[in-house]
């Protein structure tokens, strides 16, 4: 985990509506939220020294997609849990192979997300 | 309570939107999130979605009217609209986006023009209902606060 006790989450999705929904879901747990609109911005967060415990990663984004961003982050030694969230079931294998820890199909519901957060021990 | 007739009107509106497939289960998810996180969340998400959809639909009309259509860019925009409409539970808009992507894959300009009209129509219908919903919610809040 990042040094603070608060769970730090990076939401990576090019859709502002989706990011807003995830933000509301996660704020219920008191998490600290940062948003990125594409894979390159997500990687930049780590390059400037920020730390996160959890990443919600979309796949189909302009520029660097979720597979590339996940592979890059793992290559940098980033150990944060990555939940890949995408509407394309066919990208599941590629995302998990790139290093994602879990895969969810859009649209995400709160119950599904909670189950995974519990499994990752982010919830007491 | 003074707001009772308006609440009944709002319930009827939402029930009809679900019955006519303007909305699906994902919207109920957002309603549950609002109950937990406080008023304003749904209004914010709906407003965000409508603004984003307007922007994308305008962009699509520009792209499709180019002498040489960049179907890749068209598809990217439709994909984005499909994503946001699915996230808010805008079922009919999302379904038309699926049809649109199929004609994009075939590089079918005429098909794209037809699909764009359909998206415009579906979004306009949904937008009107969302506006009514938000107005009713606002009026209810004002009456309940008195």
Boltz contact constraints between the chains, C-beta under 6 A:
constraints:
  - contact:
      token1: [A, 15]
      token2: [B, 83]
      max_distance: 6.0
  - contact:
      token1: [A, 15]
      token2: [B, 84]
      max_distance: 6.0
  - contact:
      token1: [A, 17]
      token2: [B, 48]
      max_distance: 6.0
  - contact:
      token1: [A, 17]
      token2: [B, 49]
      max_distance: 6.0
  - contact:
      token1: [A, 17]
      token2: [B, 84]
      max_distance: 6.0
  - contact:
      token1: [A, 17]
      token2: [B, 87]
      max_distance: 6.0
  - contact:
      token1: [A, 18]
      token2: [B, 87]
      max_distance: 6.0
  - contact:
      token1: [A, 20]
      token2: [B, 45]
      max_distance: 6.0
  - contact:
      token1: [A, 20]
      token2: [B, 48]
      max_distance: 6.0
  - contact:
      token1: [A, 21]
      token2: [B, 87]
      max_distance: 6.0
  - contact:
      token1: [A, 24]
      token2: [B, 33]
      max_distance: 6.0
  - contact:
      token1: [A, 24]
      token2: [B, 37]
      max_distance: 6.0
  - contact:
      token1: [A, 24]
      token2: [B, 41]
      max_distance: 6.0
  - contact:
      token1: [A, 28]
      token2: [B, 36]
      max_distance: 6.0
  - contact:
      token1: [A, 107]
      token2: [B, 26]
      max_distance: 6.0
  - contact:
      token1: [A, 107]
      token2: [B, 86]
      max_distance: 6.0
  - contact:
      token1: [A, 107]
      token2: [B, 87]
      max_distance: 6.0
  - contact:
      token1: [A, 109]
      token2: [B, 29]
      max_distance: 6.0
